[in-house]
Amino acid sequence: MQGEAVSRSGARDLDPRTPVVVGVGQAAERIDDPYYRGMSAVDLAAAASRAALEDCGADPDGVAAAIDTVAGVRQFEISGPHARAPLGRSNNYPRSVAQRIAADPARAILETVGGQGPQHLINELAADIVAGRADVVLIFGSDATSTTRYFATRDNPPDFTETVDGQLEDRGHGLEEFIDPYTVIHGLVDAPTQYGLLENARRASTGLGPAEYLRTMGELFAPFTTVAAGNPFAASPVERSVEELITITDSNRMIAEPYPRLLVARDQVNQGAAALLMSREAARRLGVPVENWVYLHGHADLREQSLLDRPDLGHAPSAVMAVREALAVAGIGVDDIATFDLYSCFPVAVFNICDGMGIAPDDPRGLTLTGGLPFFGGAGNNYSMHAVAETVIRMRSAPGQFGLVGANGGIMSKYSVGVYSTTPVEWKPDRSAELQKQIDAGPTAPLSKRADGLATIETYTVRRDAGRLTGIIVGRRDADASRFLASTEDAELIALLTDGDPLGHPVSVRAFDYGNRCFL
C-alpha cells in the first residue's frame, strides 16, 4: 500500500495489532419525515452498521464476513428488569443486528446500562484487538422510542419481536451502581430528579441565584442548538435563543428544578450509530484505505463514588480525572484538542468538565459536534456513538488534529474518554485501574439514613407527577453535619423550593418507616 508510506510518515513501523477506527455510520428517522418507515431498534442499528461498513472504503460484504466480535449498547426497552417493549424486541439484540448485515461473529456482547457504554466498549475492545483476542469489531446501539410512542395509540402496530439463536455475553443491567432502595423510597427514580440535585449543588458553589443560574444554563446550551440545527441526524434540528431555552411556557414547562423541558436530554428519538474497529493488519488485508484510519490516541474509564458518599454533589472529579488521563496517554494538553463532544444530558455534566479542565463554556472550539442530548437527542445509552462518528469524520477532514469524546453514565457515575486523530500512534495502556483505587479510597460524606432534628438544605429538586409536587432534599443535620435524603409535600417548603432560594435554609427532618420527611 504505497499511499501509506506517503501519507502517514513512520506508520509502517507500528505494531500490526494497533487498533484503528475505520468506519462509522449513523441512521435516524423522524415521525414527520416524508420517508418515515417505522424502523425497529434492530433496523436502525443495522442501517448504521451498513453505513459504517460502506464508510470504511473496502468491500462491505468482505468486511462483514470478517467481523469476529459485535457489541450492542442497551436500548431503553432492555435497560431494566421491568422495562417494557410494547412493540416487541429481539431476544438477542447484537446477533439480530449481525444477522441483518450477514455477519456471523464468534462473540456477541450486550453492554450494561450507561451513556459511557459506547466509548467504554471502544476502549475495551481496542485493547482486545491489541492483545489478539479480537481482530475485526463492530460496536453499535440504537433506539426507536419515538416510534414506540407513536404506535402506542394506533391500531395495527408493527411487531418487532424476533428470536435469534447463538452465544450472547449479556453483562446485565448494572443498575445497582446507580440506584439503591434508600434513594428510590425518596423519589430518585428518574434522571431529571437525580441531576436536579447535582445541578443545584453546583449552583451553591457559584453563589448565583436561581434566575441567574438558569440563564447560565441557557447560555451554555444555546450554541448546541445551532449545531443540532445543521445535523441531518438530529431529532430536533431547531436553533433556539437563550430566552427560548429558559422561558417557562406551556411547551417549555418545568420538569424538575432547575430544568425547563428544553434543557433536559431528549430521549424520544429514532436513532442508531455504529463504529467499526480492526487491527492495522486486518485493515491492510481487507483493503481499507489508510486515509480512513483513525487512531485512539488516549483513553480512560473511571467510576465516581456512590451518589450520597460524594463530598461535593455538584462535581464529579473522577470524570475530570478521566479526561486528564486520556490526554496524558495521548501526550497532549487540553489546548491541543480541536474538537470536543462532552456528554450533555444536563448542563451540570458539561459544566463539570469545563470547571475541572479550565474550559470556558463559550470556548470558540465548541463543546459538541452533534448538537447535544437535548437537541440532537440521545438513543438510550448510545448517544456517544454519534459523538464518536462525528469526531472520526471531522478528524479525517483535518488530518493531524485531535478530537475528544467524553461519555457520561448514570448520575455522573461513570465517565469514559477517547482522544482521536489520524496521526499514527502505538496503542498505550491507561492507568484507569490505578486511578480508580485512588477514587475508591477518597474521603466520603457521613450519611444518616434515619434523620431527626434540625438541619440545613444542601441541595434540592422538585418532582412533578401529574401536577403533584414532591420536594426532594439532601440536607445536613445540625447535630453532626451528617448528610441525609428526605422528601416533602409541605406546602410552605414546596413554595420555597419552587419560588425561592432554599440552599442553606434551615429545616426540620423526621424519620419514618417509609423514609425521612422535611418541614419548615
Buried (B, 14 or more C-beta within 10 A) or exposed (E): BEEBEEBBEEBEEBEEBBBBBBBBBBBBBBEEEEEBEBBBBBBBBBBBBBBBBEBBBBBBEEBBBBBBBBBBBBBBBBBEEEBEBEBEBBEBBBBBBBBBBEBEBEBBBBBBBBBBBBBBBBBBBBBBBBEEEBBBBBBBBBBBBBBBEBBEEEEEBBEBEBEBEBEBEBBEBBBEBBBBEBBEBBBBEEBBBBBBBBBBBBBBEEEBEBEEBBBBBBBBBBBBBBBBBEBEBBBBBEBBEBEBBBEEEEEBEBBBBBBBBBBBBBBBBBBBBBBBBBBBBBBBBBEBBBBBBBBBBBBBBBBBBBBBBBEEBBBBBBBBBBBBBBBBBBEBEBEBBBBBBBBBBBBBBBBBBBBBBEBEBEBEEBBBBBBBBBBBBBBBBBBBBBBBBBBBBBBBEEEEBBBBBBBBBBBBBBBBBBBBBBBBBEBBEBBBEEBBEEBEEEEBBEBBBEBBEEBBBBBBBBBBEEEEBBBBBBBBBBEEEBBBBBBBEBEEBBBBBBEEBBBEBEBBBEBEEEBBBBEB
